[in-house]
Amino acid sequence: MEFVEKPRLRTDYVADEITADWLKSVRKPPRYIDFIPELCILCEGCVDICPWYCIFMLDPSIIAESGSPEVSRDVQPNDILFVIDDDACTRCNLCVERCPTGALTMGRLEAKKPPKGAARALGSVPEEQKT
């Protein structure tokens, strides 16, 4: 039987830094997939089962090519980058169900609404400073 070194890291992925304006323009789904790296055993089950091919385990050299020195400086040569392409992901939950260690979980974004009738908190001015 042939020994296959795991994981198979992709080197053809193009990483681009996004701007805050673009991020504000995109409608976010109410659910998201959370990744807990300490639990990941690099089995690639999530990569194999994804019907949309939107989960990638990438070589860290890709970050160096992205043009973001802040991100590049934090990446170590032995790191593996785990990426889910949010544009392609439909939140089908197959990767979460497939993960044998619970490294992937499905979360829900919830807008925090103030209690009904609550006033918005503003800074108060001390009485002696009022004119």
Secondary structure, DSSP 4 states (H G I P E B T S, - for coil): -----S---B--PPP-PPPHHHHHHSPPPSEEEEE-GGG-----HHHHH-TT--EEEE-THHHHTTT-HHHHHH--TT--EEEE-TTT-----HHHHH-SSS-EEEEE--PPPPPTTPPPP-----GGG--
